[in-house]
């Protein structure tokens, strides 16, 4: 596996050369809130991971290792991968392929 968790996994992973891979800003807090806060849950808000990339297995590993962080410290950290309702991460010619398949899979 090319990535190691640095700290608690809410901000930084390290690749096999020790280079940082960082989750931007408060992204982990926002993602956690979308899946747990009543204002989003009541509206049945959906979250999907969609990416065109050369190394889909690396993206999958990062989603398993990065943790979404609740604002209340007593709540447990959750792997980002567990928070998505759908996932379309693979090599493709364009993002349009992803969005068409996402629409077919989710009906959205």
N, C-alpha and C positions, 0 to 999 in steps of 0.2 A: 504494500500500500504506500503510495507516494506522499501521503499527508499525515501529520501528527498534530494532535490537539495541543495548543499552547494555552496555559491557564485553564479556565473553565470551559473554553470552547465558544464563548459568546462573541468574541471579537476576532481571534486570530488562530489560523492553522499555519503550520510550517511545511513546506514541500521537502522533497528528498535532499535538496541542496541547502536547506535552512532558510530559504526565502519566505517572507511572510505572505500569506493569503488572507486578506482582511474582509470581514463583513462590514459594509459601509454604515457609518453613523449609528443611528438608532433603529436600523432595519430589524434587528431581532425583537425589539420591543413592539414595533408596529405589527410584525407578523404574528407575534403572540397575541396581541390585542385583537386583531381581526378574527382569530379563532376562539377567543375566550370571553371578550367583553360582550355584554348583553346587547348593546346597540348594533353590533355586527351580526351576532348569532341570531337575533330575532328577525333580521332581514335576510337570513339564509345566505350570507356573503360567502362566496367560494374563493378559494386560493389555488392557483396552479403554478407549477414549475414548468416553464417553457424555454427551451434553449436549443440553438443550433451550435454544435461544437465539434471539435476534432476528437475529443476524449470524453465521451459520455460517462464512462466508468469513473473518471476523476470527478465529474460534476456530481455523480451519485454519492461518491465517497464524501465529498465536501458537505452535501446535504445531510448525510448521516452523522457527520462529526461536528458541524456547527450547531450551536444550541440557541434557541429562542429564549430570551430572558424576560420574565415578567417584571413589572416595576416593583411589585411587592416581593421582597427578598425571600420570604418564607415559602413561596411557591416553587415547585421544582422546575429545573431547566428542561426544555423539550427539544429533541433533535428536529431541525427544520424539515427533514424528510417526512416526519409524522404529521405535519400540519397541513400538507397540501391535499386537496380533494382530487387533483389530477396531476399527472406528470408526463410531459412530452419532451424528453431530452435525448437527442440523437443527431447523427449527421443528416443533413438535408440540404437541398439546394437553396431553399429560402424559408423564411419564417412563415410565409403563407401556408406552406405544407403543415407546419405545426398548428397553426390556428384553425385550419380546415379540419384536421384530425381532432383537435380539442373540441371543436364545435360538434363534430359527429359523436364523440364520446360522452359529452356532457349535456348536449341539447341547448347549450347557451349560445 
